[in-house]
Amino acid sequence: MNRRFFLTTLSLSPLLANDLINNSKDIYLSYQEYTTLKSLNNRLKRLSRYVGYANFNIISFNEALYYGRNYSKVGIFTKDELALVDKLFSENPNQYGFYGAKTCTDINNKISSKDVVKVSYTGHYLFKGKPVEDYEKLKKDIGRTLVLTSGVRNVVKQLSLYCNKLSHNGGNITQASIQIAPPAHSYHTISDFDVGRRGWGYKNFTDAFASTLEFKKMTKLDYISMRYNKNNSDGVRFEPWHVEVI
């Protein structure tokens, strides 16, 4: 049993700890990292509320630090939080079973407002060029029931989503990396976007989306592809909602 895993089990209830021991091939954050994760996750949520849902998708990490230093509603990122951010961004996730490409090498990656388009009534952005063209074609070919559910995600937004998954999985990095790409490995940072069925809410991010008419129509189109098919080589779960820009 690795040290991280052992330390994590000490912080959990006996019942949950026993469950984790039975699944000890997975890698967990240490107890200290898991404690730090909670404060980091809460700080990112406060940042999202402060800057606004849409803007949170595209702000840079340097901007996040600026808001933390200058606005008490966000608060300064602690030394431990910054160390955890660096770990989650910089580590090779192959050890956790994620084999996708690294799409972003700069933790301070900046996305210019000149390079993106805000999609009305969604709270999301798309990169100009083929992503916008593909989305417009999709709406035309599939109909008004199709909606953009996630577009451009810079490092901060992907980090926030990843931290949420880590939290929900009790610090299990292996499981989190199956469910969502680590911060430096998301294609949302450079091109891809998610779509869903209007009015479906969270179901759009489950296997259920593959049963919709919208998805079935998408599979017949030749100008897009699915980034994460079943049993994909990246090690990511099946994501029928994730559009690969080709």
C-alpha positions in Angstrom: 0.0 0.0 0.0 1.6 3.4 -1.0 2.1 6.1 1.6 -0.4 8.5 0.1 -3.1 5.9 0.1 -2.4 4.9 3.7 -2.4 8.5 5.0 -5.7 9.2 3.2 -7.4 6.2 4.8 -6.5 7.5 8.2 -8.7 10.5 7.7 -11.8 8.6 6.6 -14.5 6.6 8.4 -13.6 2.9 9.1 -16.2 1.7 6.6 -14.9 3.9 3.8 -11.3 3.1 4.7 -12.0 -0.6 4.3 -13.6 0.0 0.9 -10.5 2.0 -0.2 -8.1 -0.8 1.0 -10.0 -3.2 -1.2 -9.3 -0.9 -4.1 -5.7 -0.1 -3.2 -4.3 0.0 -6.8 -5.7 3.5 -7.0 -3.6 6.4 -6.0 -4.8 9.0 -3.5 -3.7 12.4 -2.3 -1.9 12.4 1.0 -3.9 13.5 4.1 -2.2 17.0 3.9 -2.9 17.3 0.2 -6.5 16.3 0.7 -6.9 19.0 3.4 -5.4 21.5 1.1 -7.6 20.4 -1.7 -10.7 21.4 0.3 -9.5 25.0 0.8 -8.3 25.3 -2.8 -11.6 24.0 -4.1 -13.5 26.5 -2.0 -11.3 29.3 -3.1 -11.8 28.5 -6.7 -15.6 28.5 -6.2 -15.4 31.9 -4.5 -13.3 33.1 -7.5 -15.9 31.8 -9.9 -18.7 33.6 -8.1 -16.7 36.8 -8.0 -15.6 37.0 -11.6 -18.8 35.5 -13.1 -19.5 32.1 -14.5 -18.6 32.9 -18.1 -15.5 34.9 -17.4 -14.3 32.1 -15.1 -14.0 29.9 -18.2 -11.3 32.0 -19.8 -9.3 33.8 -17.0 -5.6 33.0 -16.7 -4.0 31.6 -13.5 -2.1 35.0 -13.1 -5.5 36.7 -13.1 -6.7 34.3 -10.5 -3.8 35.1 -8.3 -4.5 38.8 -8.8 -8.1 38.5 -7.7 -6.9 36.4 -4.7 -4.4 39.1 -3.6 -6.7 42.1 -4.1 -10.2 40.9 -3.2 -11.0 39.5 0.2 -14.0 37.7 -1.1 -11.6 35.4 -2.9 -8.6 35.5 -0.6 -4.9 34.9 -1.2 -3.9 31.4 -2.5 -1.8 29.8 0.3 1.6 28.3 -0.2 0.2 24.8 0.2 -2.6 25.5 -2.4 0.0 26.8 -4.9 2.1 23.7 -4.4 -0.9 21.5 -5.0 -1.9 23.4 -8.1 1.7 23.0 -9.5 1.5 19.2 -8.7 -1.9 18.8 -10.5 -0.7 20.8 -13.5 2.8 19.5 -13.8 2.7 15.8 -12.9 2.7 13.1 -15.6 -0.8 11.6 -15.2 0.2 8.3 -16.8 0.8 6.9 -13.3 -2.9 7.5 -12.7 -4.1 5.7 -15.9 -4.6 8.9 -18.0 -2.6 8.8 -21.3 -4.0 11.8 -23.2 -1.8 14.4 -24.8 -0.6 17.5 -23.0 -2.4 20.3 -24.6 -1.1 23.2 -22.5 2.5 23.7 -21.3 2.1 27.1 -19.6 0.1 27.2 -16.3 -0.3 30.9 -17.0 -1.8 30.3 -20.4 -3.7 33.4 -21.6 -6.7 33.3 -23.8 -7.4 36.5 -25.7 -10.9 37.8 -26.1 -10.0 38.4 -29.7 -9.7 34.6 -30.2 -13.1 33.6 -28.8 -16.8 34.1 -29.3 -19.3 34.2 -26.5 -22.3 32.0 -27.3 -25.5 33.7 -26.2 -27.6 32.1 -23.5 -25.0 29.5 -22.6 -22.4 31.2 -20.4 -19.7 29.7 -22.6 -17.2 30.7 -25.3 -15.9 28.9 -28.4 -12.7 29.5 -30.2 -13.1 31.4 -33.5 -12.6 29.4 -36.7 -13.5 25.8 -37.0 -15.0 25.3 -33.4 -17.5 28.1 -34.1 -18.1 26.8 -37.6 -18.7 23.3 -36.4 -21.1 24.4 -33.7 -23.1 26.5 -36.2 -23.3 23.5 -38.6 -24.4 21.2 -35.7 -27.3 23.5 -34.8 -28.3 23.6 -38.4 -28.1 19.9 -39.0 -29.5 18.7 -35.7 -31.9 21.5 -34.7 -32.7 23.8 -31.8 -32.8 21.0 -29.3 -29.0 21.0 -29.4 -27.2 23.3 -26.9 -23.6 24.1 -26.0 -22.9 22.8 -22.5 -19.2 23.6 -22.2 -16.8 25.4 -24.5 -13.4 27.0 -23.9 -11.8 26.1 -20.6 -8.6 27.7 -19.6 -6.3 26.2 -17.0 -8.2 27.7 -14.0 -11.6 26.4 -15.1 -10.2 22.9 -15.8 -8.3 22.9 -12.5 -11.6 23.8 -10.7 -13.4 20.9 -12.4 -10.6 18.5 -11.7 -10.5 19.6 -8.0 -14.2 19.0 -7.8 -13.8 15.4 -9.1 -10.9 14.8 -6.7 -13.1 16.0 -3.8 -16.1 13.9 -4.9 -13.8 10.9 -5.1 -12.2 11.3 -1.7 -8.8 12.4 -3.1 -8.6 9.4 -5.5 -6.5 10.8 -8.3 -6.9 7.6 -10.4 -10.7 7.9 -10.5 -10.7 11.6 -11.0 -8.4 11.3 -14.0 -10.7 8.7 -15.6 -13.7 11.1 -15.3 -12.0 14.3 -16.4 -8.8 15.4 -18.0 -6.1 16.9 -15.7 -5.6 20.7 -16.0 -2.8 20.5 -18.5 -4.5 17.9 -20.7 -7.9 19.3 -21.7 -8.7 19.8 -25.4 -11.2 22.4 -24.2 -8.2 24.6 -23.7 -7.4 24.6 -27.5 -10.4 23.5 -29.5 -13.1 21.0 -28.3 -16.5 21.6 -26.8 -19.4 19.8 -25.3 -23.0 19.7 -26.5 -26.2 18.3 -25.0 -30.0 18.1 -25.3 -31.8 21.3 -24.3 -33.5 20.9 -20.9 -31.6 17.7 -20.0 -29.3 19.3 -17.4 -26.8 17.0 -15.8 -28.0 14.0 -17.8 -26.1 15.5 -20.8 -22.9 14.5 -19.0 -23.8 10.9 -18.6 -24.0 7.8 -20.9 -27.7 8.6 -21.3 -26.8 11.3 -23.9 -25.8 8.4 -26.3 -29.4 7.3 -26.4 -30.7 10.7 -27.7 -31.8 11.5 -31.2 -29.3 14.4 -31.1 -26.4 12.1 -30.6 -27.5 9.6 -33.2 -27.7 12.5 -35.7 -24.2 13.6 -34.7 -22.7 10.2 -35.4 -23.7 10.6 -39.1 -21.8 13.8 -39.6 -18.3 13.8 -41.2 -17.0 17.2 -40.1 -16.8 16.3 -36.4 -15.7 13.3 -34.3 -16.0 12.0 -30.8 -12.9 12.6 -28.7 -13.5 9.9 -26.1 -15.1 6.7 -27.5 -15.6 3.6 -25.3 -12.3 2.0 -24.3 -10.3 4.9 -25.8 -6.5 4.9 -25.5 -6.5 8.0 -23.4 -8.0 6.1 -20.5 -11.0 8.5 -20.2 -14.5 7.3 -19.6 -17.0 7.3 -22.6 -18.0 10.9 -23.3 -20.7 10.9 -26.1 -21.2 14.7 -25.5 -17.6 15.7 -26.2 -17.1 17.0 -29.7 -13.6 16.6 -31.2 -12.8 19.5 -33.6 -11.0 17.8 -36.5 
